[in-house]
Amino acid sequence: MVVSIFGASGLVGNHLLLACIESNSVSSIHVFVRKPLLIKHPKVSTIICDFASLDTNKDKIQGDVVFNCLGTTAKVAGSKEKQYEIDCLYPIKIAKLAAANGVKCMVNVSSAGASDTANFYLKTKSDMEIGVRESIGQYSYNMRPSFLVGDRTELRIGEKIGIGVFKIVDLILLGSLRKYRSISAQKVALAMLQVAIEKPNDKHIFHYDEIMAFAVEVN
């Protein structure tokens, strides 16, 4: 497969990039970033771009699958409007450009609970899912993890505390609440790659149990 990754510098995106490098199923990786990554590999081509001006690189969004790992917070983005742009509008734009180049599959990092709700973040992710689906079509897949666990480049005190809390809370999240269990970013990345390889027809939303089922080791 020839793949494109947006958000490779993030928690899930970095694991996904490493998984694609190790996978025999992936022959070429186009990484779209705002600044160069430290990872260098013969499979990897880095495209430095401003996501607000994706049209200037539209011809490079090609291949078999696009992985969308873009995500931020209102605090980091500077406002809810900017967060919505990054988490929703950019992925939809990417999907439209990819589809115009013949890409038929896109796998997104969304969120558990994504829906048309009053919650800004969950509605943002829901809008993203709908917009990407309308652009790409049948092979649009959405990972819906809850609390992501992994080593981030920046220290987030709230998340450090959250890891400890979720270790306890996970034990009581049973039945329909299992989808809200914390999960490692690496598992999400492995599941994204496997879903892109298999392209299931019967499932397009992946919560905790489905992510874990698809999170197979790279080969």
ChimeraX attribute file (.defattr): number of C-alpha atoms within 10 A of each C-alpha:
attribute: neighborCount
match mode: 1-to-1
recipient: residues
	/A:1	16
	/A:2	16
	/A:3	25
	/A:4	26
	/A:5	26
	/A:6	24
	/A:7	21
	/A:8	22
	/A:9	25
	/A:10	17
	/A:11	22
	/A:12	27
	/A:13	24
	/A:14	21
	/A:15	20
	/A:16	27
	/A:17	27
	/A:18	17
	/A:19	20
	/A:20	26
	/A:21	19
	/A:22	15
	/A:23	15
	/A:24	11
	/A:25	15
	/A:26	18
	/A:27	15
	/A:28	17
	/A:29	22
	/A:30	21
	/A:31	25
	/A:32	25
	/A:33	18
	/A:34	15
	/A:35	12
	/A:36	13
	/A:37	14
	/A:38	7
	/A:39	11
	/A:40	10
	/A:41	10
	/A:42	9
	/A:43	14
	/A:44	18
	/A:45	14
	/A:46	18
	/A:47	16
	/A:48	14
	/A:49	16
	/A:50	14
	/A:51	19
	/A:52	12
	/A:53	10
	/A:54	17
	/A:55	15
	/A:56	11
	/A:57	15
	/A:58	16
	/A:59	12
	/A:60	16
	/A:61	27
	/A:62	20
	/A:63	19
	/A:64	18
	/A:65	24
	/A:66	28
	/A:67	28
	/A:68	26
	/A:69	25
	/A:70	22
	/A:71	21
	/A:72	16
	/A:73	15
	/A:74	13
	/A:75	10
	/A:76	10
	/A:77	15
	/A:78	11
	/A:79	12
	/A:80	16
	/A:81	10
	/A:82	17
	/A:83	20
	/A:84	23
	/A:85	20
	/A:86	21
	/A:87	23
	/A:88	25
	/A:89	19
	/A:90	20
	/A:91	26
	/A:92	24
	/A:93	19
	/A:94	24
	/A:95	28
	/A:96	19
	/A:97	22
	/A:98	26
	/A:99	20
	/A:100	16
	/A:101	15
	/A:102	14
	/A:103	20
	/A:104	20
	/A:105	25
	/A:106	32
	/A:107	25
	/A:108	23
	/A:109	26
	/A:110	28
	/A:111	23
	/A:112	21
	/A:113	19
	/A:114	19
	/A:115	18
	/A:116	13
	/A:117	12
	/A:118	8
	/A:119	11
	/A:120	14
	/A:121	21
	/A:122	18
	/A:123	19
	/A:124	24
	/A:125	26
	/A:126	21
	/A:127	20
	/A:128	26
	/A:129	24
	/A:130	14
	/A:131	19
	/A:132	26
	/A:133	21
	/A:134	14
	/A:135	20
	/A:136	23
	/A:137	15
	/A:138	16
	/A:139	20
	/A:140	26
	/A:141	27
	/A:142	27
	/A:143	24
	/A:144	23
	/A:145	25
	/A:146	19
	/A:147	18
	/A:148	20
	/A:149	19
	/A:150	16
	/A:151	11
	/A:152	13
	/A:153	9
	/A:154	6
	/A:155	9
	/A:156	10
	/A:157	8
	/A:158	8
	/A:159	15
	/A:160	13
	/A:161	10
	/A:162	16
	/A:163	17
	/A:164	10
	/A:165	12
	/A:166	18
	/A:167	12
	/A:168	10
	/A:169	14
	/A:170	16
	/A:171	10
	/A:172	12
	/A:173	15
	/A:174	11
	/A:175	7
	/A:176	7
	/A:177	11
	/A:178	16
	/A:179	22
	/A:180	21
	/A:181	22
	/A:182	21
	/A:183	22
	/A:184	17
	/A:185	22
	/A:186	21
	/A:187	23
	/A:188	28
	/A:189	29
	/A:190	24
	/A:191	24
	/A:192	28
	/A:193	26
	/A:194	20
	/A:195	24
	/A:196	21
	/A:197	15
	/A:198	9
	/A:199	18
	/A:200	13
	/A:201	9
	/A:202	7
	/A:203	13
	/A:204	16
	/A:205	16
	/A:206	25
	/A:207	22
	/A:208	21
	/A:209	14
	/A:210	16
	/A:211	24
	/A:212	16
	/A:213	13
	/A:214	19
	/A:215	19
	/A:216	15
	/A:217	12
	/A:218	15
	/A:219	10
